[in-house]
Every structure is written in structure tokens, then in C-alpha cells.
Amino acid sequence: MEHEYYSGLSIIIVLYYVATRLGSQIGNMIDKEVDKYELVVNSNREGQKKVLEDTIALENKLQESMAGQLMLQDAKKENVRLGFVPDEWFLFFQEKTGVTGPYVFLVSISSFLISKEYYVMEHEYYSGLSIIIVLYYVATRLGSQIGNMIDKEVDKYELVVNSNREGQKKVLEDTIALENKLQESMAGQLMLQDAKKENVHLQLEAVFRERLLAVYKDVKRRLDFQISKVLIEKSFITEI
């Protein structure tokens, strides 16, 4: 039995002591660190999921607000007279002065301002009058066409915006679905990790038992050698 034998035996005893006395503590410490890491990962994933859900909720609110704005825009389309005067003004006079009341009021006010020279008809007046006539013609003859054209452009813009929003919403929903799958996969990975830990423990136990058996065989072989040696020496002495 050389010194290497005793060194190997001492190492095996130390390893056996560590495995039996400190193995559970070391395993618990490693499990705690793994649990902390899993907690941080899960909290980060839950935070990302919450942000995605809040983004989708905000997107839905923006779409509802856009729909409300469109309804309000449709509600604001009022009838006008003379191309720019709201119909409500005429209705206000019509209840008190009849149908011709608003027009009489407009002519009277215009005559008063012109006769008292509160409104001086310079060359700018005729320029403004021609501009008003042109605008009135455009509003009465081309207003509906221009309005329809603008409405079409607005509809196209709304279609593009809504399609982009739907695309972003779809991407966010797919991201949430992928995140849920990753979380489920993470749960499977944890189960697999536990199985691997158990497998490693079994392998360590098997290696430990193999080394114990090797030490036992080595010690038995050396003891048998010593016994055989002693027996031979005794037999040799008796023969002499």
C-alpha cells in the first residue's frame, strides 16, 4: 500500500463526506439561485406582457376616439345659404320675421352702412365683390364635388391609418402569443432541468459507488496479499 493509495482513499472519504453532509446544502443553495433567476426572468416577461397589453388597450382607445371624431365630423356638416351663411341664422329670423326677414335685414344693414359711409366702396370693395362671386360660384357649383373628393382622400387616409393600426395590433397580439408559448416552454425547461439534476445526482451516486467498490477490491486484494504472505512465511518457518 503506497502513499497514492492513502491519498486516493482520503480524497474518496472527503468526497463522501461532502456528498453526504454538504450535498443537500449545496443543492439547496443552487436551487435558490436558480429560483431567483427564474423569478427575475418571469417578472421581466410579465412586465413585457403588461406593456404589450397596455399598448393594445391604448390602440383600441385611439380607434374608438377616431371613430368618435368621424361621427362628430359627420354631425358638424350643416346646411348653409348663400354659400357660407349658416342656415340656423336664417331660421332664427324666420321664426320672428318670416321667410324674407333675413334677406330684408341683410339689405337694410348693407344700405345703412353704405349710405352713412361706414363702409366705403373703394377699389378693394369691387375686388372683394368679385372674389365673393367667384367663391359663391365655386361653393354652389363645385362644392359638392370638392367635398366628395376631400372625403375620398380622408377615407383613403383613414384606411391606411386603420390598416397600419390593425397590422401593429396583429404584431402585438402575435408577440403576446409567442411570449405565452415561451413561458410554457420555460415551464417545460424547468421540468427538464429538474430531471437533469436528478440524472446528475444518480450519476454521481453511481460513480461514488463504483469508486467505493474499486477501493474495496483494492484493499481486499492487498489484504489477501498480506495474508498470503504471512501464511507463506509461517509455512516456510515451520519447514525449517
TALIN-V498016 format. One record per residue. N is the residue number from 0. RES is the residue in three letters. OMEGA is omega in degrees with one decimal (999 if undefined). BURIAL is # if it has 9 or more other C-alpha atoms within 8 Angstrom, else .. Layout:
N RES OMEGA BURIAL
N RES OMEGA BURIAL
//
This chain:
0 MET -177.4 .
1 GLU -178.5 .
2 HIS 178.2 .
3 GLU 178.8 .
4 TYR -179.4 .
5 TYR 176.6 #
6 SER 178.0 .
7 GLY 179.1 .
8 LEU 178.2 #
9 SER 178.3 .
10 ILE 179.3 .
11 ILE 178.8 #
12 ILE 178.3 .
13 VAL 178.9 .
14 LEU 178.4 .
15 TYR 178.1 #
16 TYR 179.5 #
17 VAL -178.4 #
18 ALA -176.7 #
19 THR -174.7 .
20 ARG -174.2 .
21 LEU -177.4 #
22 GLY -179.7 #
23 SER 179.7 #
24 GLN 178.2 .
25 ILE 178.0 .
26 GLY 178.3 .
27 ASN 178.8 .
28 MET 178.6 .
29 ILE 178.6 .
30 ASP 177.8 .
31 LYS 178.4 .
32 GLU 177.9 .
33 VAL 178.4 .
34 ASP 176.9 .
35 LYS 179.0 .
36 TYR 178.6 .
37 GLU 178.8 .
38 LEU 178.7 .
39 VAL -179.8 .
40 VAL -179.3 .
41 ASN 178.1 #
42 SER 177.4 .
43 ASN 179.0 .
44 ARG 177.2 #
45 GLU 177.1 .
46 GLY 177.3 .
47 GLN 178.5 .
48 LYS 178.5 #
49 LYS 178.8 .
50 VAL 179.2 .
51 LEU 178.7 #
52 GLU 177.3 .
53 ASP 178.1 .
54 THR 178.1 .
55 ILE 178.3 #
56 ALA 177.4 .
57 LEU 178.0 .
58 GLU 177.9 #
59 ASN 177.5 .
60 LYS 178.4 .
61 LEU 177.3 .
62 GLN 176.7 #
63 GLU 177.9 .
64 SER 176.8 .
65 MET 177.6 .
66 ALA 177.2 .
67 GLY 177.2 .
68 GLN 177.9 .
69 LEU 177.8 .
70 MET 177.3 .
71 LEU 178.0 .
72 GLN 177.0 .
73 ASP -178.6 .
74 ALA -178.0 .
75 LYS 179.0 .
76 LYS -176.5 .
77 GLU 177.2 .
78 ASN 179.3 .
79 VAL 175.5 #
80 ARG -176.7 .
81 LEU 174.9 .
82 GLY -176.5 #
83 PHE -177.1 .
84 VAL -179.8 .
85 PRO -179.0 #
86 ASP -179.8 #
87 GLU 178.6 .
88 TRP 178.7 #
89 PHE 179.0 #
90 LEU 177.7 .
91 PHE 177.4 .
92 PHE -175.2 #
93 GLN 179.2 #
94 GLU -175.6 .
95 LYS -174.1 .
96 THR -178.0 #
97 GLY -174.9 .
98 VAL -176.7 .
99 THR -176.4 .
100 GLY -179.1 #
101 PRO -179.4 #
102 TYR 176.9 .
103 VAL 178.6 .
104 PHE -179.6 .
105 LEU 179.6 .
106 VAL -178.8 .
107 SER 179.6 .
108 ILE 180.0 .
109 SER 179.0 .
110 SER 179.5 .
111 PHE -178.2 .
112 LEU -178.1 #
113 ILE -177.1 #
114 SER 178.9 .
115 LYS 179.2 .
116 GLU 168.5 .
117 TYR 176.3 .
118 TYR -176.3 .
119 VAL -178.5 .
120 MET 175.9 .
121 GLU 179.5 .
122 HIS 177.7 .
123 GLU 179.3 .
124 TYR -179.4 #
125 TYR 174.8 #
126 SER 178.0 .
127 GLY 179.4 .
128 LEU 178.3 .
129 SER 177.8 .
130 ILE 179.5 .
131 ILE 178.9 .
132 ILE 178.7 .
133 VAL 179.2 .
134 LEU 178.2 #
135 TYR 178.4 #
136 TYR 179.6 #
137 VAL -177.8 #
138 ALA -177.6 #
139 THR -176.2 #
140 ARG -174.2 .
141 LEU -175.7 #
142 GLY -178.6 #
143 SER 179.2 #
144 GLN 178.6 .
145 ILE 178.4 .
146 GLY 178.1 .
147 ASN 179.0 .
148 MET 178.4 .
149 ILE 178.5 .
150 ASP 177.5 .
151 LYS 178.4 .
152 GLU 177.5 .
153 VAL 178.0 .
154 ASP 177.3 .
155 LYS 179.5 .
156 TYR 178.1 .
157 GLU 178.6 .
158 LEU 179.4 .
159 VAL -179.2 .
160 VAL -179.5 .
161 ASN 178.3 #
162 SER 177.1 .
163 ASN 179.3 .
164 ARG 178.1 #
165 GLU 177.1 .
166 GLY 177.7 .
167 GLN 178.2 .
168 LYS 179.1 #
169 LYS 178.8 .
170 VAL 179.5 .
171 LEU 177.5 #
172 GLU 176.9 .
173 ASP 177.9 .
174 THR 177.7 .
175 ILE 177.9 #
176 ALA 178.1 .
177 LEU 178.3 .
178 GLU 176.6 #
179 ASN 177.4 .
180 LYS 178.4 .
181 LEU 177.4 .
182 GLN 176.0 #
183 GLU 177.1 .
184 SER 177.8 .
185 MET 177.0 .
186 ALA 176.0 .
187 GLY 177.9 .
188 GLN 177.7 .
189 LEU 176.6 .
190 MET 178.2 .
191 LEU 178.7 .
192 GLN 176.4 .
193 ASP 178.4 .
194 ALA 178.1 .
195 LYS 177.2 .
196 LYS 179.1 .
197 GLU 178.1 .
198 ASN 178.3 .
199 VAL 178.0 .
200 HIS 178.4 .
201 LEU 178.0 .
202 GLN 177.8 .
203 LEU 178.3 .
204 GLU 179.3 .
205 ALA 178.5 .
206 VAL 179.6 .
207 PHE 179.6 #
208 ARG 176.8 .
209 GLU 179.6 .
210 ARG 175.8 #
211 LEU 178.4 #
212 LEU 178.1 .
213 ALA 178.5 .
214 VAL 179.4 #
215 TYR 180.0 .
216 LYS -179.9 .
217 ASP 179.2 .
218 VAL 179.7 .
219 LYS 179.5 .
220 ARG 180.0 .
221 ARG 177.8 #
222 LEU 176.4 .
223 ASP 177.1 .
224 PHE 179.8 .
225 GLN 178.5 .
226 ILE 178.5 .
227 SER 179.4 .
228 LYS -179.5 .
229 VAL 179.8 .
230 LEU 179.0 .
231 ILE 179.4 .
232 GLU 178.6 .
233 LYS 179.7 .
234 SER 178.7 .
235 PHE 179.9 .
236 ILE -179.7 .
237 THR 179.4 .
238 GLU 178.9 .
239 ILE 999 .
//
